[in-house]
């Protein structure tokens, strides 16, 4: 949560402070990686009362990591696409960062966050669609009432059962966010949590497989799908796996507590709820956070690749000359913001070569899923889509479970898993909320399809990073990508304005 609580770093700082003082310099904290977590951490440390030097080392030309945008120029104009996230949750966490560190708000740094209302449109495999995520002040709107009537069509008292489910997931959110995510004890949230968890003899017990709670709450496949599609975002399936201990909740099956994701996005009145879009794309988020860090005196060095970290500091090279040898930067504290399994096998490994390579730990970690992303610049408006759309399978229980199979069956790794049709996927249409994302009369679309993870090849760990990445890319060859793209286009064509989308693609489609 953007390192909201910095007492952890201050306490670590005190351990090595004497070493820095003995050499007459302010203590130096080096942060490896320039993602938004690093920018927030650096800003909070720099804004604290601790006198120290804070340096961020980022291997790419710009900070932000996956939080950013890129442009595609065409004869129709410029289309903006997102490199990573396409929706923003927990708006107050971002707002608090700027207020806590600078006494200014996000708008003072050029960052405007606009709520997406409704939060989602769900399109089922039979062509039926429903909108979800209306804030309380919009709960009497015609659109919200239509959605509630549809829920009652899906099953008897469907809307009332939805309210019951939202109440339970909101209790999980209110307790889980401060106590288990932010690690800030709030005992007052536990009574509501326990009340909902134990209601109906534990019907909504949070450690059950998600499908157990859904089956106890809803009778229709559509209502169950509406209540669990957020599992796509964490790469876990909602269904009990009878072949795994505990129904699979310690591996590929989401526990019911993950229903708090539905509360974050869809609850009408919870203070933490809401889906937001940064005007100007996620590059605006990174730009604002970078400006905040620089204002606070943080030093940011881009195109600087860290190849090794030890107890004395970091070994680094300029990214364009990474094979020409290393320089050394001493540090009192090194904070590594890189992916943990990657960091342990590369920059924290015992390999004495101090070279840049690509590898990760597949022994001590279990992985959820990967994703295939399509970025399409279209010379037509996708008028039947909202900002955020999810295409779900719910015709029968058997087909619903099969649509999540790629997340369950990943033992072969890479792109070797069969993509069953139809499968579930997500579509982002940024210009519905932010018209600056595409030229007038056009749209920029992002499609995310869950897939299996890469299969680690230990031999590639001995190759230079660029060569290893090229080799791993072959696990998802052009034939597989084409197959998935064609399946997505077929499914989209069930919607009136999405027929023959391929002929409307402009620029070079990015997959």
One Martini backbone bead per residue (centre of mass of N, CA, C, O) as a GRO file, in nm:
protein
  511
    1UNK     BB    1   0.063   0.060   0.025
    2UNK     BB    2   0.291   0.267  -0.036
    3UNK     BB    3   0.426   0.278   0.239
    4UNK     BB    4   0.262   0.413   0.487
    5UNK     BB    5   0.455   0.263   0.694
    6UNK     BB    6   0.789   0.369   0.827
    7UNK     BB    7   0.892   0.229   1.093
    8UNK     BB    8   1.055   0.002   0.974
    9UNK     BB    9   1.289   0.176   0.851
   10UNK     BB   10   1.371   0.329   1.105
   11UNK     BB   11   1.459   0.076   1.266
   12UNK     BB   12   1.675  -0.020   1.069
   13UNK     BB   13   1.843   0.239   1.064
   14UNK     BB   14   1.952   0.224   1.363
   15UNK     BB   15   2.155  -0.010   1.322
   16UNK     BB   16   2.354   0.166   1.095
   17UNK     BB   17   2.407   0.462   1.180
   18UNK     BB   18   2.694   0.458   1.309
   19UNK     BB   19   2.855   0.405   1.049
   20UNK     BB   20   2.787   0.672   0.907
   21UNK     BB   21   2.883   0.871   1.131
   22UNK     BB   22   3.184   0.780   1.132
   23UNK     BB   23   3.216   0.918   0.825
   24UNK     BB   24   3.041   1.202   0.818
   25UNK     BB   25   2.765   1.097   0.698
   26UNK     BB   26   2.482   1.048   0.580
   27UNK     BB   27   2.274   0.820   0.554
   28UNK     BB   28   2.231   0.551   0.314
   29UNK     BB   29   1.961   0.487   0.085
   30UNK     BB   30   1.895   0.210  -0.127
   31UNK     BB   31   1.684   0.167  -0.415
   32UNK     BB   32   1.564  -0.108  -0.593
   33UNK     BB   33   1.386   0.029  -0.805
   34UNK     BB   34   1.121   0.246  -0.982
   35UNK     BB   35   0.861   0.200  -0.865
   36UNK     BB   36   0.591   0.301  -0.683
   37UNK     BB   37   0.698   0.179  -0.421
   38UNK     BB   38   0.968   0.331  -0.426
   39UNK     BB   39   0.863   0.620  -0.442
   40UNK     BB   40   0.702   0.608  -0.177
   41UNK     BB   41   0.928   0.524   0.013
   42UNK     BB   42   1.120   0.757  -0.044
   43UNK     BB   43   0.925   0.984   0.040
   44UNK     BB   44   0.877   0.895   0.336
   45UNK     BB   45   1.169   0.907   0.427
   46UNK     BB   46   1.234   1.201   0.335
   47UNK     BB   47   0.983   1.323   0.515
   48UNK     BB   48   1.115   1.258   0.750
   49UNK     BB   49   1.331   1.328   1.030
   50UNK     BB   50   1.543   1.183   0.881
   51UNK     BB   51   1.885   1.205   0.812
   52UNK     BB   52   1.918   1.137   0.460
   53UNK     BB   53   2.006   0.937   0.180
   54UNK     BB   54   1.816   0.898  -0.127
   55UNK     BB   55   1.832   0.619  -0.364
   56UNK     BB   56   1.740   0.546  -0.698
   57UNK     BB   57   1.755   0.240  -0.896
   58UNK     BB   58   1.704   0.226  -1.258
   59UNK     BB   59   1.713   0.042  -1.556
   60UNK     BB   60   1.537   0.231  -1.691
   61UNK     BB   61   1.450   0.537  -1.841
   62UNK     BB   62   1.202   0.500  -1.642
   63UNK     BB   63   0.990   0.525  -1.408
   64UNK     BB   64   0.721   0.284  -1.264
   65UNK     BB   65   0.730   0.046  -1.436
   66UNK     BB   66   0.410  -0.073  -1.508
   67UNK     BB   67   0.339   0.227  -1.438
   68UNK     BB   68   0.214   0.315  -1.751
   69UNK     BB   69   0.256   0.460  -2.080
   70UNK     BB   70   0.174   0.434  -2.438
   71UNK     BB   71   0.216   0.529  -2.779
   72UNK     BB   72   0.013   0.539  -3.085
   73UNK     BB   73   0.077   0.629  -3.412
   74UNK     BB   74  -0.157   0.768  -3.648
   75UNK     BB   75  -0.364   0.905  -3.887
   76UNK     BB   76  -0.582   0.962  -3.646
   77UNK     BB   77  -0.364   0.954  -3.414
   78UNK     BB   78  -0.332   0.922  -3.065
   79UNK     BB   79  -0.274   0.630  -2.869
   80UNK     BB   80  -0.340   0.518  -2.542
   81UNK     BB   81  -0.153   0.291  -2.337
   82UNK     BB   82  -0.114   0.033  -2.100
   83UNK     BB   83   0.142  -0.146  -1.937
   84UNK     BB   84  -0.055  -0.221  -1.692
   85UNK     BB   85  -0.253  -0.081  -1.521
   86UNK     BB   86  -0.630   0.013  -1.549
   87UNK     BB   87  -0.682   0.043  -1.235
   88UNK     BB   88  -0.789   0.221  -0.933
   89UNK     BB   89  -0.737   0.167  -0.591
   90UNK     BB   90  -0.742   0.311  -0.303
   91UNK     BB   91  -0.726   0.633  -0.317
   92UNK     BB   92  -0.630   0.725  -0.026
   93UNK     BB   93  -0.342   0.621  -0.043
   94UNK     BB   94  -0.251   0.833  -0.246
   95UNK     BB   95  -0.342   1.087  -0.103
   96UNK     BB   96  -0.176   1.043   0.161
   97UNK     BB   97   0.104   1.061   0.043
   98UNK     BB   98   0.093   1.366  -0.032
   99UNK     BB   99   0.004   1.484   0.238
  100UNK     BB  100   0.223   1.360   0.428
  101UNK     BB  101   0.481   1.474   0.249
  102UNK     BB  102   0.349   1.792   0.147
  103UNK     BB  103   0.053   1.911   0.198
  104UNK     BB  104  -0.060   1.790  -0.066
  105UNK     BB  105  -0.229   1.709  -0.348
  106UNK     BB  106  -0.270   1.546  -0.638
  107UNK     BB  107  -0.346   1.800  -0.809
  108UNK     BB  108  -0.076   1.958  -0.752
  109UNK     BB  109   0.059   1.706  -0.940
  110UNK     BB  110  -0.152   1.636  -1.186
  111UNK     BB  111  -0.361   1.435  -1.029
  112UNK     BB  112  -0.658   1.285  -1.159
  113UNK     BB  113  -0.940   1.117  -1.007
  114UNK     BB  114  -1.185   0.904  -1.164
  115UNK     BB  115  -1.485   0.769  -1.134
  116UNK     BB  116  -1.631   0.461  -1.216
  117UNK     BB  117  -1.969   0.480  -1.365
  118UNK     BB  118  -1.972   0.206  -1.358
  119UNK     BB  119  -1.733  -0.023  -1.286
  120UNK     BB  120  -1.899  -0.249  -1.455
  121UNK     BB  121  -1.916  -0.493  -1.720
  122UNK     BB  122  -2.101  -0.792  -1.782
  123UNK     BB  123  -2.036  -1.063  -2.017
  124UNK     BB  124  -2.193  -1.327  -2.132
  125UNK     BB  125  -2.209  -1.619  -2.333
  126UNK     BB  126  -2.527  -1.527  -2.413
  127UNK     BB  127  -2.508  -1.185  -2.418
  128UNK     BB  128  -2.550  -1.105  -2.148
  129UNK     BB  129  -2.585  -0.802  -1.941
  130UNK     BB  130  -2.420  -0.622  -1.658
  131UNK     BB  131  -2.413  -0.377  -1.408
  132UNK     BB  132  -2.156  -0.262  -1.173
  133UNK     BB  133  -2.091  -0.025  -0.933
  134UNK     BB  134  -2.276   0.171  -0.738
  135UNK     BB  135  -2.299   0.429  -0.569
  136UNK     BB  136  -2.516   0.540  -0.335
  137UNK     BB  137  -2.596   0.806  -0.501
  138UNK     BB  138  -2.679   0.582  -0.751
  139UNK     BB  139  -2.897   0.363  -0.643
  140UNK     BB  140  -3.159   0.514  -0.793
  141UNK     BB  141  -3.092   0.450  -1.061
  142UNK     BB  142  -3.183   0.303  -1.347
  143UNK     BB  143  -2.934   0.120  -1.384
  144UNK     BB  144  -2.938  -0.011  -1.105
  145UNK     BB  145  -3.227  -0.125  -1.121
  146UNK     BB  146  -3.177  -0.308  -1.361
  147UNK     BB  147  -2.964  -0.485  -1.221
  148UNK     BB  148  -3.150  -0.587  -0.990
  149UNK     BB  149  -3.358  -0.721  -1.172
  150UNK     BB  150  -3.162  -0.923  -1.295
  151UNK     BB  151  -3.093  -1.072  -1.037
  152UNK     BB  152  -3.393  -1.171  -1.002
  153UNK     BB  153  -3.379  -1.337  -1.269
  154UNK     BB  154  -3.153  -1.536  -1.195
  155UNK     BB  155  -3.288  -1.525  -0.897
  156UNK     BB  156  -3.429  -1.551  -0.611
  157UNK     BB  157  -3.336  -1.276  -0.450
  158UNK     BB  158  -3.065  -1.170  -0.579
  159UNK     BB  159  -3.027  -0.880  -0.459
  160UNK     BB  160  -3.033  -0.961  -0.161
  161UNK     BB  161  -2.791  -1.156  -0.178
  162UNK     BB  162  -2.591  -0.944  -0.270
  163UNK     BB  163  -2.606  -0.771  -0.014
  164UNK     BB  164  -2.506  -0.995   0.173
  165UNK     BB  165  -2.231  -1.032   0.037
  166UNK     BB  166  -2.132  -0.739   0.068
  167UNK     BB  167  -2.135  -0.737   0.376
  168UNK     BB  168  -1.922  -0.957   0.415
  169UNK     BB  169  -1.688  -0.834   0.241
  170UNK     BB  170  -1.669  -0.568   0.400
  171UNK     BB  171  -1.574  -0.700   0.664
  172UNK     BB  172  -1.315  -0.817   0.544
  173UNK     BB  173  -1.198  -0.545   0.459
  174UNK     BB  174  -1.203  -0.384   0.732
  175UNK     BB  175  -1.008  -0.601   0.861
  176UNK     BB  176  -0.782  -0.678   0.648
  177UNK     BB  177  -0.645  -0.410   0.575
  178UNK     BB  178  -0.524  -0.319   0.856
  179UNK     BB  179  -0.430  -0.604   0.988
  180UNK     BB  180  -0.291  -0.760   0.714
  181UNK     BB  181  -0.175  -0.532   0.523
  182UNK     BB  182  -0.092  -0.278   0.712
  183UNK     BB  183  -0.035  -0.372   1.011
  184UNK     BB  184  -0.288  -0.235   1.183
  185UNK     BB  185  -0.437  -0.245   1.471
  186UNK     BB  186  -0.808  -0.318   1.465
  187UNK     BB  187  -1.034  -0.434   1.688
  188UNK     BB  188  -1.316  -0.309   1.587
  189UNK     BB  189  -1.335  -0.512   1.323
  190UNK     BB  190  -1.391  -0.807   1.439
  191UNK     BB  191  -1.694  -0.842   1.500
  192UNK     BB  192  -1.797  -0.824   1.205
  193UNK     BB  193  -1.622  -1.047   1.096
  194UNK     BB  194  -1.732  -1.277   1.280
  195UNK     BB  195  -2.030  -1.248   1.215
  196UNK     BB  196  -2.001  -1.318   0.908
  197UNK     BB  197  -1.832  -1.584   0.933
  198UNK     BB  198  -2.065  -1.727   1.137
  199UNK     BB  199  -2.294  -1.709   0.971
  200UNK     BB  200  -2.471  -1.981   0.922
  201UNK     BB  201  -2.248  -2.177   1.022
  202UNK     BB  202  -2.016  -2.062   0.826
  203UNK     BB  203  -2.092  -1.986   0.526
  204UNK     BB  204  -1.849  -1.738   0.512
  205UNK     BB  205  -1.591  -1.868   0.555
  206UNK     BB  206  -1.276  -1.737   0.456
  207UNK     BB  207  -1.112  -2.039   0.421
  208UNK     BB  208  -1.272  -2.122   0.207
  209UNK     BB  209  -1.365  -2.194  -0.075
  210UNK     BB  210  -1.525  -1.979  -0.270
  211UNK     BB  211  -1.746  -2.178  -0.382
  212UNK     BB  212  -1.875  -2.252  -0.111
  213UNK     BB  213  -1.999  -1.968  -0.060
  214UNK     BB  214  -2.148  -1.935  -0.327
  215UNK     BB  215  -2.332  -2.192  -0.296
  216UNK     BB  216  -2.461  -2.082  -0.018
  217UNK     BB  217  -2.581  -1.807  -0.158
  218UNK     BB  218  -2.618  -1.919  -0.452
  219UNK     BB  219  -2.780  -2.069  -0.754
  220UNK     BB  220  -2.655  -1.912  -0.984
  221UNK     BB  221  -2.401  -1.880  -1.211
  222UNK     BB  222  -2.409  -1.571  -1.247
  223UNK     BB  223  -2.384  -1.480  -0.951
  224UNK     BB  224  -2.118  -1.627  -0.898
  225UNK     BB  225  -1.958  -1.471  -1.113
  226UNK     BB  226  -2.001  -1.181  -1.001
  227UNK     BB  227  -1.860  -1.267  -0.708
  228UNK     BB  228  -1.556  -1.379  -0.862
  229UNK     BB  229  -1.388  -1.228  -1.097
  230UNK     BB  230  -1.141  -1.110  -0.929
  231UNK     BB  231  -0.964  -1.371  -0.941
  232UNK     BB  232  -0.822  -1.302  -1.205
  233UNK     BB  233  -0.617  -1.082  -1.076
  234UNK     BB  234  -0.473  -1.329  -0.894
  235UNK     BB  235  -0.471  -1.613  -1.050
  236UNK     BB  236  -0.743  -1.751  -0.942
  237UNK     BB  237  -0.970  -1.982  -0.863
  238UNK     BB  238  -1.298  -2.046  -0.718
  239UNK     BB  239  -1.273  -2.357  -0.724
  240UNK     BB  240  -1.290  -2.652  -0.601
  241UNK     BB  241  -1.023  -2.892  -0.533
  242UNK     BB  242  -1.034  -3.232  -0.473
  243UNK     BB  243  -0.706  -3.284  -0.522
  244UNK     BB  244  -0.673  -3.083  -0.280
  245UNK     BB  245  -0.588  -2.945  -0.006
  246UNK     BB  246  -0.856  -2.765   0.103
  247UNK     BB  247  -0.948  -2.725  -0.209
  248UNK     BB  248  -0.676  -2.531  -0.288
  249UNK     BB  249  -0.609  -2.267  -0.100
  250UNK     BB  250  -0.277  -2.316  -0.108
  251UNK     BB  251  -0.292  -2.259  -0.427
  252UNK     BB  252  -0.536  -2.217  -0.691
  253UNK     BB  253  -0.750  -2.140  -0.474
  254UNK     BB  254  -0.965  -1.917  -0.363
  255UNK     BB  255  -1.045  -1.774  -0.092
  256UNK     BB  256  -1.320  -1.613   0.040
  257UNK     BB  257  -1.167  -1.352   0.133
  258UNK     BB  258  -1.140  -1.245  -0.170
  259UNK     BB  259  -1.413  -1.089  -0.162
  260UNK     BB  260  -1.288  -0.808  -0.091
  261UNK     BB  261  -1.253  -0.724  -0.389
  262UNK     BB  262  -1.553  -0.668  -0.438
  263UNK     BB  263  -1.576  -0.442  -0.229
  264UNK     BB  264  -1.367  -0.245  -0.345
  265UNK     BB  265  -1.531  -0.218  -0.628
  266UNK     BB  266  -1.875  -0.255  -0.547
  267UNK     BB  267  -1.940  -0.107  -0.304
  268UNK     BB  268  -2.162   0.156  -0.223
  269UNK     BB  269  -2.029   0.264   0.092
  270UNK     BB  270  -1.750   0.203   0.125
  271UNK     BB  271  -1.464   0.389   0.193
  272UNK     BB  272  -1.275   0.186  -0.003
  273UNK     BB  273  -1.448   0.217  -0.248
  274UNK     BB  274  -1.366   0.198  -0.588
  275UNK     BB  275  -1.320   0.295  -0.930
  276UNK     BB  276  -1.033   0.438  -1.094
  277UNK     BB  277  -0.917   0.710  -1.312
  278UNK     BB  278  -0.644   0.843  -1.458
  279UNK     BB  279  -0.588   1.130  -1.595
  280UNK     BB  280  -0.366   1.035  -1.855
  281UNK     BB  281  -0.305   0.791  -1.712
  282UNK     BB  282  -0.051   0.609  -1.547
  283UNK     BB  283   0.166   0.820  -1.605
  284UNK     BB  284   0.049   1.032  -1.407
  285UNK     BB  285   0.124   0.879  -1.152
  286UNK     BB  286   0.428   0.861  -1.188
  287UNK     BB  287   0.487   1.164  -1.230
  288UNK     BB  288   0.384   1.258  -0.952
  289UNK     BB  289   0.572   1.074  -0.777
  290UNK     BB  290   0.838   1.179  -0.889
  291UNK     BB  291   0.802   1.475  -0.810
  292UNK     BB  292   0.780   1.428  -0.509
  293UNK     BB  293   1.058   1.298  -0.465
  294UNK     BB  294   1.226   1.536  -0.575
  295UNK     BB  295   1.118   1.751  -0.374
  296UNK     BB  296   1.249   1.565  -0.126
  297UNK     BB  297   1.554   1.478  -0.242
  298UNK     BB  298   1.555   1.252  -0.435
  299UNK     BB  299   1.756   1.023  -0.602
  300UNK     BB  300   1.748   0.952  -0.963
  301UNK     BB  301   1.870   0.655  -1.141
  302UNK     BB  302   1.875   0.581  -1.460
  303UNK     BB  303   2.005   0.335  -1.639
  304UNK     BB  304   2.047   0.136  -1.369
  305UNK     BB  305   2.198  -0.171  -1.303
  306UNK     BB  306   2.148  -0.418  -1.068
  307UNK     BB  307   2.361  -0.713  -0.993
  308UNK     BB  308   2.439  -0.658  -0.677
  309UNK     BB  309   2.398  -0.752  -0.325
  310UNK     BB  310   2.528  -0.646  -0.013
  311UNK     BB  311   2.625  -0.539   0.308
  312UNK     BB  312   2.764  -0.265   0.165
  313UNK     BB  313   2.591  -0.279  -0.117
  314UNK     BB  314   2.611  -0.194  -0.469
  315UNK     BB  315   2.615  -0.334  -0.795
  316UNK     BB  316   2.667  -0.148  -1.100
  317UNK     BB  317   2.528  -0.044  -1.424
  318UNK     BB  318   2.492   0.066  -1.719
  319UNK     BB  319   2.261  -0.058  -1.922
  320UNK     BB  320   2.427  -0.021  -2.199
  321UNK     BB  321   2.700  -0.138  -2.011
  322UNK     BB  322   2.655  -0.420  -1.845
  323UNK     BB  323   2.928  -0.579  -1.977
  324UNK     BB  324   3.169  -0.363  -1.863
  325UNK     BB  325   3.106  -0.349  -1.566
  326UNK     BB  326   3.134  -0.243  -1.226
  327UNK     BB  327   2.996  -0.054  -0.976
  328UNK     BB  328   3.009   0.108  -0.648
  329UNK     BB  329   2.758   0.143  -0.375
  330UNK     BB  330   2.724   0.252  -0.080
  331UNK     BB  331   2.529   0.125   0.211
  332UNK     BB  332   2.318   0.106   0.494
  333UNK     BB  333   2.064   0.060   0.303
  334UNK     BB  334   1.874  -0.197   0.125
  335UNK     BB  335   1.602  -0.173  -0.101
  336UNK     BB  336   1.400  -0.424  -0.256
  337UNK     BB  337   1.154  -0.396  -0.534
  338UNK     BB  338   1.178  -0.652  -0.649
  339UNK     BB  339   1.101  -0.946  -0.729
  340UNK     BB  340   1.157  -1.194  -0.514
  341UNK     BB  341   1.232  -1.447  -0.689
  342UNK     BB  342   1.431  -1.283  -0.862
  343UNK     BB  343   1.621  -1.161  -0.647
  344UNK     BB  344   1.724  -1.434  -0.516
  345UNK     BB  345   1.856  -1.532  -0.812
  346UNK     BB  346   2.031  -1.265  -0.853
  347UNK     BB  347   2.109  -1.003  -0.661
  348UNK     BB  348   2.114  -1.237  -0.407
  349UNK     BB  349   2.306  -1.421  -0.505
  350UNK     BB  350   2.614  -1.630  -0.511
  351UNK     BB  351   2.702  -1.514  -0.763
  352UNK     BB  352   3.025  -1.377  -0.848
  353UNK     BB  353   2.984  -1.218  -1.134
  354UNK     BB  354   2.792  -0.966  -1.146
  355UNK     BB  355   2.554  -1.022  -1.351
  356UNK     BB  356   2.315  -0.986  -1.586
  357UNK     BB  357   2.008  -1.165  -1.527
  358UNK     BB  358   1.751  -1.435  -1.581
  359UNK     BB  359   1.574  -1.531  -1.285
  360UNK     BB  360   1.409  -1.779  -1.064
  361UNK     BB  361   1.220  -1.906  -0.796
  362UNK     BB  362   1.084  -2.259  -0.811
  363UNK     BB  363   1.097  -2.389  -0.509
  364UNK     BB  364   0.948  -2.171  -0.284
  365UNK     BB  365   0.727  -2.111  -0.513
  366UNK     BB  366   0.393  -2.028  -0.603
  367UNK     BB  367   0.197  -1.973  -0.892
  368UNK     BB  368  -0.056  -1.840  -1.063
  369UNK     BB  369  -0.031  -1.625  -1.329
  370UNK     BB  370  -0.059  -1.508  -1.638
  371UNK     BB  371  -0.054  -1.282  -1.935
  372UNK     BB  372  -0.235  -1.179  -2.219
  373UNK     BB  373  -0.174  -0.886  -2.419
  374UNK     BB  374  -0.388  -0.647  -2.587
  375UNK     BB  375  -0.326  -0.368  -2.818
  376UNK     BB  376  -0.583  -0.157  -2.957
  377UNK     BB  377  -0.621   0.051  -3.243
  378UNK     BB  378  -0.931   0.220  -3.318
  379UNK     BB  379  -1.161   0.351  -3.583
  380UNK     BB  380  -1.372   0.291  -3.341
  381UNK     BB  381  -1.642   0.283  -3.134
  382UNK     BB  382  -1.716   0.113  -2.816
  383UNK     BB  383  -2.034   0.160  -2.721
  384UNK     BB  384  -2.086  -0.129  -2.556
  385UNK     BB  385  -1.867  -0.022  -2.360
  386UNK     BB  386  -1.699   0.017  -2.084
  387UNK     BB  387  -1.426   0.067  -1.911
  388UNK     BB  388  -1.506  -0.208  -1.760
  389UNK     BB  389  -1.472  -0.555  -1.873
  390UNK     BB  390  -1.633  -0.884  -1.846
  391UNK     BB  391  -1.585  -1.210  -1.978
  392UNK     BB  392  -1.817  -1.472  -1.906
  393UNK     BB  393  -1.875  -1.805  -1.785
  394UNK     BB  394  -2.237  -1.945  -1.716
  395UNK     BB  395  -2.419  -2.168  -1.840
  396UNK     BB  396  -2.252  -2.384  -1.676
  397UNK     BB  397  -2.070  -2.539  -1.443
  398UNK     BB  398  -1.878  -2.685  -1.632
  399UNK     BB  399  -1.799  -2.434  -1.804
  400UNK     BB  400  -1.706  -2.254  -1.577
  401UNK     BB  401  -1.470  -2.433  -1.481
  402UNK     BB  402  -1.326  -2.457  -1.762
  403UNK     BB  403  -1.259  -2.140  -1.786
  404UNK     BB  404  -1.024  -2.195  -1.541
  405UNK     BB  405  -0.810  -2.418  -1.628
  406UNK     BB  406  -0.542  -2.252  -1.680
  407UNK     BB  407  -0.506  -2.205  -1.360
  408UNK     BB  408  -0.487  -2.515  -1.273
  409UNK     BB  409  -0.315  -2.618  -1.541
  410UNK     BB  410   0.049  -2.564  -1.484
  411UNK     BB  411   0.271  -2.793  -1.499
  412UNK     BB  412   0.396  -2.729  -1.790
  413UNK     BB  413   0.397  -2.454  -1.864
  414UNK     BB  414   0.368  -2.201  -2.036
  415UNK     BB  415   0.204  -2.248  -2.367
  416UNK     BB  416   0.103  -2.566  -2.340
  417UNK     BB  417  -0.170  -2.495  -2.271
  418UNK     BB  418  -0.498  -2.529  -2.313
  419UNK     BB  419  -0.738  -2.332  -2.473
  420UNK     BB  420  -1.048  -2.288  -2.372
  421UNK     BB  421  -1.368  -2.269  -2.515
  422UNK     BB  422  -1.458  -2.043  -2.338
  423UNK     BB  423  -1.304  -1.762  -2.184
  424UNK     BB  424  -1.184  -1.544  -1.958
  425UNK     BB  425  -1.199  -1.175  -1.979
  426UNK     BB  426  -1.054  -0.844  -2.025
  427UNK     BB  427  -1.180  -0.498  -2.087
  428UNK     BB  428  -1.037  -0.182  -2.187
  429UNK     BB  429  -1.201   0.156  -2.201
  430UNK     BB  430  -1.074   0.459  -2.146
  431UNK     BB  431  -1.262   0.680  -2.305
  432UNK     BB  432  -1.516   0.663  -2.128
  433UNK     BB  433  -1.362   0.844  -1.900
  434UNK     BB  434  -1.101   0.926  -2.101
  435UNK     BB  435  -1.078   1.098  -2.401
  436UNK     BB  436  -0.750   1.116  -2.424
  437UNK     BB  437  -0.691   0.807  -2.529
  438UNK     BB  438  -0.839   0.904  -2.804
  439UNK     BB  439  -0.952   0.982  -3.081
  440UNK     BB  440  -1.204   1.094  -3.235
  441UNK     BB  441  -1.399   0.806  -3.300
  442UNK     BB  442  -1.217   0.633  -3.108
  443UNK     BB  443  -1.021   0.344  -2.972
  444UNK     BB  444  -0.870   0.196  -2.681
  445UNK     BB  445  -0.764  -0.145  -2.628
  446UNK     BB  446  -0.761  -0.380  -2.351
  447UNK     BB  447  -0.656  -0.726  -2.335
  448UNK     BB  448  -0.700  -0.987  -2.083
  449UNK     BB  449  -0.543  -1.316  -2.067
  450UNK     BB  450  -0.520  -1.584  -1.903
  451UNK     BB  451  -0.225  -1.777  -1.811
  452UNK     BB  452   0.041  -1.936  -1.797
  453UNK     BB  453   0.342  -1.980  -1.686
  454UNK     BB  454   0.657  -1.990  -1.686
  455UNK     BB  455   0.915  -2.217  -1.763
  456UNK     BB  456   1.183  -2.294  -1.604
  457UNK     BB  457   1.529  -2.257  -1.723
  458UNK     BB  458   1.835  -2.316  -1.597
  459UNK     BB  459   2.017  -2.259  -1.850
  460UNK     BB  460   1.931  -1.951  -1.887
  461UNK     BB  461   2.092  -1.836  -1.634
  462UNK     BB  462   2.374  -1.832  -1.818
  463UNK     BB  463   2.253  -1.601  -1.970
  464UNK     BB  464   2.189  -1.330  -2.100
  465UNK     BB  465   1.913  -1.154  -2.055
  466UNK     BB  466   1.818  -1.110  -2.351
  467UNK     BB  467   1.844  -1.409  -2.437
  468UNK     BB  468   1.651  -1.530  -2.227
  469UNK     BB  469   1.397  -1.375  -2.306
  470UNK     BB  470   1.382  -1.480  -2.597
  471UNK     BB  471   1.349  -1.778  -2.515
  472UNK     BB  472   1.089  -1.749  -2.341
  473UNK     BB  473   0.903  -1.639  -2.572
  474UNK     BB  474   0.867  -1.929  -2.711
  475UNK     BB  475   0.637  -2.031  -2.516
  476UNK     BB  476   0.482  -1.785  -2.684
  477UNK     BB  477   0.393  -1.816  -2.975
  478UNK     BB  478   0.234  -1.704  -3.256
  479UNK     BB  479   0.020  -1.928  -3.264
  480UNK     BB  480  -0.099  -1.883  -2.985
  481UNK     BB  481  -0.166  -1.583  -3.006
  482UNK     BB  482  -0.356  -1.614  -3.249
  483UNK     BB  483  -0.559  -1.802  -3.116
  484UNK     BB  484  -0.645  -1.607  -2.891
  485UNK     BB  485  -0.727  -1.366  -3.065
  486UNK     BB  486  -0.952  -1.513  -3.224
  487UNK     BB  487  -1.124  -1.584  -2.974
  488UNK     BB  488  -1.178  -1.295  -2.884
  489UNK     BB  489  -1.314  -1.194  -3.144
  490UNK     BB  490  -1.550  -1.391  -3.136
  491UNK     BB  491  -1.663  -1.298  -2.865
  492UNK     BB  492  -1.700  -0.994  -2.935
  493UNK     BB  493  -1.906  -1.042  -3.180
  494UNK     BB  494  -2.163  -1.066  -2.986
  495UNK     BB  495  -2.128  -0.763  -3.006
  496UNK     BB  496  -2.243  -0.531  -3.209
  497UNK     BB  497  -1.981  -0.315  -3.202
  498UNK     BB  498  -1.761  -0.588  -3.230
  499UNK     BB  499  -1.759  -0.634  -3.526
  500UNK     BB  500  -1.485  -0.657  -3.712
  501UNK     BB  501  -1.226  -0.533  -3.558
  502UNK     BB  502  -0.972  -0.594  -3.730
  503UNK     BB  503  -1.039  -0.372  -3.961
  504UNK     BB  504  -0.993  -0.127  -3.724
  505UNK     BB  505  -0.697  -0.154  -3.704
  506UNK     BB  506  -0.426   0.055  -3.599
  507UNK     BB  507  -0.136   0.018  -3.660
  508UNK     BB  508   0.049  -0.182  -3.438
  509UNK     BB  509  -0.033  -0.444  -3.292
  510UNK     BB  510  -0.010  -0.517  -2.940
  511UNK     BB  511   0.105  -0.838  -2.768
   0.00000   0.00000   0.00000
